[in-house]
Amino acid sequence: MKKSVAVPAQYALGALVVALSAMPWRAAEAQTPAAEAQKPAASPAAEPPPPPFTGHIDLVSKYILRGASTTYGNSLPGLGNEYADAPESDQPVLQWGVDYVHPSGWYVGYWGSRINYSYKRLGESYDDRTIVDGFQDDKSIENDLYGGYTGKIGDFSYTGGITGYVYYNGKHANAVETKVGIAYKEFGLNAQTLLQDTVWGNKGDTYWTATYATTLPYEINFTASLGFYTYTKEGKFLGTKDTALGVDCAPGQAFVVNGCFAGKGPSSSGFRHLILGVTRGVGKGVVLGLQGLAPGENRFAVKQEGRVVASISYTF
């Protein structure tokens, strides 16, 4: 889902956002040149240009996709990882990635993360309503493949790109998402739009983020990310109609992947999160991070819970 820890030193400023955001932001977004463009410019004489190839291996205490810390469904309490509900992982999880940035502004990369439930089993439950358990079997691995271009005009920068989400042990989960963004010095604004219906989103859903990044004293990198969503209310897997059976949900219900459930209905938009994070390198490629989530609501206007996520990363 897409979910957003540390990355190469030149991207460490935005990396921790991956753990709380994916969905997504995700590491794919945090590691692109757009994130780099939001950082204070360094003097060429003081700092050499970053290497074109970089990589990272991270251990994060939780994987929270774009602020959804409690449930993806339309009521509380959430069902937890045991039944394929938020967050993407409620326990420590391994993440990793590599990036290539060409001096011309073109970039490509890959980011991966383990998921603490099975997207395959979740997708199968849409087609087969006898499936009510087994979501801890065949756990998934998220793979984000992305590329794009970032340009710069004075203190302004712009970016455009595309991300493909491919799930090992997944069904009805793979998708493509576009991204456009602009930045001025340390401030950025991005929009990411989903192009297919999936079990985690509807075609046309757009994730908006306003970001700020700077370096504090003692070589501490600080990031802030304000997230907002505009939703397509009706999709194949999320809405008010059971598209597999071809029947509308009753009043006071919503369709969530494998059935109509009592609770709130779909929203057209909503505040998703405020995420504040700090990272600091401690030598030999090791980066420590800490992130706090001030929660918003999911696509069904269900309030999420605040969380703190810690990380340790090795960058190369």
Backbone hydrogen bonds, N-H to C=O, Kabsch-Sander energy under -0.5 kcal/mol:
donor,donor_aa,acceptor,acceptor_aa,energy
3,K,22,A,-0.8
3,K,23,M,-0.6
11,Y,8,P,-2.4
12,A,8,P,-0.9
12,A,9,A,-0.9
14,G,11,Y,-1.4
15,A,11,Y,-1.1
16,L,12,A,-0.7
17,V,14,G,-0.9
18,V,15,A,-2.1
19,A,4,S,-3.4
19,A,16,L,-0.9
20,L,16,L,-0.7
21,S,17,V,-2.2
22,A,3,K,-2.6
22,A,18,V,-1.1
22,A,23,M,-0.7
26,R,24,P,-6.5
29,E,26,R,-0.7
30,A,26,R,-2.3
31,Q,27,A,-2.0
32,T,29,E,-0.9
35,A,32,T,-1.3
36,E,32,T,-1.1
37,A,33,P,-2.5
38,Q,34,A,-0.9
38,Q,35,A,-0.7
39,K,36,E,-1.6
46,A,43,S,-1.1
47,E,43,S,-1.9
54,T,99,D,-2.2
56,H,97,G,-2.3
57,I,314,Y,-2.1
58,D,95,Q,-3.1
59,L,312,I,-2.4
60,V,93,V,-2.3
61,S,310,A,-2.4
63,Y,89,S,-2.2
64,I,19,A,-3.5
64,I,62,K,-0.6
65,L,63,Y,-0.5
65,L,68,A,-0.6
66,R,21,S,-9.9
66,R,64,I,-0.8
67,G,20,L,-2.4
68,A,65,L,-2.3
69,S,67,G,-1.6
83,Y,80,G,-1.5
84,A,81,N,-1.8
85,D,80,G,-2.1
88,E,63,Y,-1.1
89,S,63,Y,-1.8
93,V,60,V,-2.5
95,Q,58,D,-2.5
96,W,112,G,-2.2
97,G,56,H,-2.0
98,V,110,Y,-2.1
99,D,54,T,-2.7
100,Y,108,V,-2.8
101,V,52,P,-2.0
102,H,106,W,-3.0
105,G,102,H,-2.3
107,Y,148,G,-2.4
108,V,100,Y,-2.2
109,G,146,Y,-2.4
110,Y,98,V,-2.7
111,W,144,D,-2.3
112,G,96,W,-3.0
113,S,142,E,-1.9
114,R,94,L,-1.8
115,I,140,S,-2.4
116,N,88,E,-2.4
118,S,135,F,-2.1
119,Y,117,Y,-0.7
119,Y,169,N,-0.7
120,K,169,N,-1.5
122,L,118,S,-1.8
123,G,119,Y,-2.5
124,E,120,K,-2.3
125,S,121,R,-1.5
126,Y,122,L,-0.6
126,Y,123,G,-1.0
127,D,123,G,-0.9
128,D,124,E,-2.5
129,R,127,D,-0.5
131,I,128,D,-1.6
132,V,130,T,-0.7
135,F,82,E,-0.5
137,D,134,G,-1.5
140,S,117,Y,-2.4
141,I,168,Y,-1.6
142,E,113,S,-2.8
143,N,166,V,-1.9
144,D,111,W,-3.4
145,L,143,N,-0.5
145,L,164,G,-2.6
146,Y,109,G,-2.2
146,Y,144,D,-0.5
147,G,162,I,-1.8
148,G,107,Y,-2.2
149,Y,160,G,-2.6
150,T,105,G,-1.7
151,G,158,Y,-2.4
153,I,156,F,-3.0
156,F,153,I,-2.2
157,S,183,A,-2.4
158,Y,151,G,-2.2
159,T,181,G,-2.5
160,G,149,Y,-2.1
161,G,179,K,-2.7
162,I,147,G,-2.4
163,T,177,E,-2.9
164,G,145,L,-3.3
165,Y,163,T,-0.5
165,Y,175,A,-3.3
166,V,143,N,-3.1
166,V,164,G,-0.6
168,Y,141,I,-2.6
168,Y,166,V,-0.6
170,G,167,Y,-0.7
171,K,119,Y,-0.6
175,A,165,Y,-1.7
177,E,163,T,-2.7
178,T,193,T,-2.4
179,K,161,G,-2.4
180,V,191,A,-2.1
181,G,159,T,-2.3
182,I,189,L,-2.4
183,A,157,S,-2.5
184,Y,187,F,-2.6
185,K,155,D,-2.2
187,F,184,Y,-2.5
188,G,211,T,-2.2
189,L,182,I,-2.8
190,N,209,T,-2.5
191,A,180,V,-2.6
192,Q,207,Y,-2.0
193,T,178,T,-1.4
194,L,205,D,-2.5
195,L,176,V,-2.6
198,T,201,G,-3.1
199,V,172,H,-2.1
201,G,198,T,-0.9
204,G,194,L,-3.0
205,D,202,N,-2.3
206,T,230,T,-2.9
207,Y,192,Q,-2.9
208,W,206,T,-0.6
208,W,228,F,-3.5
209,T,190,N,-2.1
210,A,226,L,-2.2
211,T,188,G,-2.5
212,Y,224,A,-2.1
213,A,186,E,-1.4
214,T,222,F,-2.2
216,L,214,T,-0.5
216,L,220,I,-3.9
219,E,216,L,-0.6
220,I,216,L,-0.8
220,I,217,P,-0.9
221,N,219,E,-0.5
221,N,279,T,-2.9
222,F,214,T,-3.0
223,T,277,G,-2.5
224,A,212,Y,-2.3
225,S,275,I,-2.4
226,L,210,A,-2.8
227,G,225,S,-0.6
227,G,273,H,-2.9
228,F,208,W,-2.6
229,Y,270,G,-2.6
230,T,206,T,-2.4
231,Y,268,S,-2.4
233,K,231,Y,-0.7
235,G,238,L,-1.8
239,G,255,F,-2.1
242,D,247,V,-2.8
243,T,236,K,-0.5
243,T,241,K,-1.3
246,G,242,D,-2.1
247,V,242,D,-1.4
249,C,240,T,-2.9
253,Q,250,A,-1.4
254,A,261,F,-1.9
255,F,239,G,-2.7
256,V,254,A,-0.6
256,V,259,G,-2.4
257,V,237,F,-3.3
258,N,256,V,-2.8
261,F,254,A,-2.8
263,G,252,G,-2.4
264,K,74,N,-2.6
267,S,299,R,-2.7
270,G,229,Y,-2.1
272,R,227,G,-2.6
273,H,227,G,-1.5
274,L,294,A,-2.0
275,I,225,S,-2.6
276,L,292,G,-2.2
277,G,223,T,-2.6
278,V,290,L,-2.6
279,T,221,N,-2.0
280,R,288,L,-2.3
282,V,286,V,-3.0
283,G,286,V,-0.5
286,V,283,G,-1.6
287,V,313,S,-2.4
288,L,280,R,-2.6
289,G,311,S,-2.3
290,L,278,V,-2.4
291,Q,309,V,-2.3
292,G,276,L,-3.0
293,L,307,R,-3.0
294,A,274,L,-3.2
294,A,292,G,-0.6
296,G,272,R,-1.6
297,E,271,F,-2.6
298,N,302,V,-1.7
301,A,298,N,-2.1
303,K,301,A,-0.6
304,Q,296,G,-2.6
307,R,293,L,-0.9
309,V,291,Q,-2.6
311,S,289,G,-2.1
312,I,59,L,-2.0
313,S,287,V,-2.6
314,Y,57,I,-2.8
315,T,285,G,-3.0
316,F,55,G,-2.6
